[in-house]
Amino acid sequence: MRGSTSAAGVARRRSGGWLAALAATAMSWPCLPQAAQDASPASYTMADFARVAKIDAHVHLHGSADRFMAQAERDGVRVLTINVDYPDFPSITEQQRDAISLRQRYPGRAA
């Protein structure tokens, strides 16, 4: 099955996912109504980054991805790697092998 690759999807793959999502959120900030921009006690700030659990629910990890996973561990991020049948990606068999390896090597961190 073929699909188009959006700019956001490419940015997620190149930057580690959560960084692209953070940048996209920051860029949309001025578009929010004032009430949504006002910080409240229930809001998160960058000071909360280390203590807040994070999940990147759409990444495409191939190979060992050890450097990526080391950063994910430092940042407290869990990841869900998505396998796709698309010419720009390794075969489904390779992607599945890599995903299983990640899950075994990083239990509770990668799925």
N, C-alpha and C positions, 0 to 999 in steps of 0.2 A: 504494500500500500504506500503510495507516495503522498507527501504532504508538503506544504510550504513551510519554510523556516522563517519565522518572524524575527524582526530585529531584537525584540525582547528575549526571544529564545536563544539567539546567538550570544547576546550579552550575558545571559545566565550561564551558558556553557563556558564562556571565556573568563568570566570574573568570579566564578564560584557560586553563582546563584543568589545567595543572600545579599551580596554586595550590590548586585544589579537591582534587586528588589528594593533595597534601602535607597539607592539613588533614584529609582522611579518614584518612590514615595516622597522623597525630598523635593523632587521636581514638581510634583502635583500639589505640594503644600499651599502655594499662593492661591490655588483655585478653590480651596475649601472655604466654606462660610466662616465668619469670624468666630462663631460659637464653637466650631469644631477645632479652630486653631488655638483657642484658649486652653492653656495647660490646667489640668485638674489633678487632684491627688491620685486619681486612678490612671493617669497617663504615665507612659514610659518615657524616660530620657536616655541619652547615651550613657549616663552614669549607671543605668540598670542593665546595660548590655551583658556584662559578665554573669549576672545572676539569673537572667531570663532564659528559659529553655527555648530553643529555636528548632524548627523543622523546615528544611528545604524539600518540598514535596515534589519537585520535578527537576532532576539533574540527569545528565547522560554521562556516566563515568565509564571509562574504558581502561583496560590495562590494570596495573596494580593500584594506581591513584593514591599512593602512599603520601605524597606531599599534600594533596588535596585533603585527605582524611586527617592528616596531622593538624592542618589548619582548622578543620571542622571540630576536632577534639578541643583545641585551644579555645575556640569561640563558642563551645557548647552547642554545636549544631548537629542534629541528626539528619540523615539524608535518605531520600527514596530515589533510587536510580531507575530510570525508565528505559526499557528496551524498545527499539523501533526498527521496522523493516524499511530502511531508507538508504539510498546509494551512498550518502556521505558518511555513513556509520559502518562499523564492523558488522559482520554477519550476526544474525540473531543467536546462533550457537555460541559465538565468541562473547557477545554481550551477556548472555545468560551465564556462561562460565565465569566471567568477570564479576557479575552481580553476586553469584553464589560465593565466590572467593571473598568479596568485600564483606558479605554478611557473616562469614565464618571468622574472618580476621578482625572485624569490628562489630562484635555482637552488641545489639542495643543502640548502635550508632548508624549502621547502614542496613537498608532493606531493599 
